[in-house]
Amino acid sequence: MKIVWYILVGFFNLLMSSLKMLSKKKRELYNKRYKICQPCDYLDKSFCKICGCFVKAKTKVDKEECPKKYW
């Protein structure tokens, strides 16, 4: 159930981010995480090859972490 909640939070924060409705601190954290993912060998288009997540949403969940511990 926790995983489903994190998925919903991630997509909600992705929406809020695109509407510029997140705090500057949150936006900076989420952007930093996403930039770390960009050159990763495990990124396949928009999905992580390790956990299968949609990276743009996962990077926007405070309690989530990279499966390789990059962030």
C-alpha positions in Angstrom: 0.0 0.0 0.0 2.9 2.3 0.7 4.1 2.0 -2.8 0.8 3.0 -4.3 0.7 6.0 -2.0 4.2 7.1 -3.1 3.2 6.7 -6.7 0.2 9.0 -6.1 2.3 11.5 -4.2 4.9 11.5 -7.0 2.4 12.2 -9.7 0.6 14.9 -7.6 4.0 16.6 -7.0 4.8 16.3 -10.7 1.5 18.1 -11.5 2.1 20.7 -8.8 5.6 21.3 -10.1 4.5 21.8 -13.6 1.9 24.4 -12.3 4.7 26.1 -10.3 2.9 25.4 -7.1 5.7 23.9 -5.1 8.1 25.7 -2.8 11.4 26.8 -4.1 13.2 24.4 -1.8 11.2 21.4 -3.0 11.6 22.4 -6.6 15.4 22.6 -6.1 15.5 19.2 -4.4 13.4 17.5 -7.0 15.4 19.1 -9.9 18.7 18.1 -8.3 17.5 14.5 -8.1 16.2 14.4 -11.6 19.5 15.9 -13.0 21.4 13.1 -11.2 19.2 10.6 -13.0 19.8 12.0 -16.5 23.2 10.6 -17.3 22.5 7.3 -15.4 23.1 4.1 -17.4 20.0 2.7 -15.8 17.6 5.3 -17.2 15.7 4.1 -20.2 13.8 7.0 -21.7 11.7 8.0 -18.6 11.9 4.8 -16.6 14.5 3.3 -14.2 15.7 -0.1 -15.4 16.3 -1.3 -11.8 13.0 -0.5 -10.1 10.8 0.3 -13.1 9.6 3.6 -11.8 8.7 6.7 -13.8 11.7 8.8 -12.8 10.1 12.2 -13.1 7.5 11.2 -10.5 9.8 9.2 -8.2 12.3 12.1 -7.9 9.4 14.1 -6.5 8.6 11.9 -3.5 10.5 13.1 -0.4 10.7 9.6 1.2 11.8 7.8 -2.0 15.4 7.1 -2.9 17.4 5.9 -5.8 17.9 2.1 -5.9 21.6 2.7 -6.4 21.7 5.3 -3.6 22.7 8.1 -6.0 20.3 10.4 -4.2 
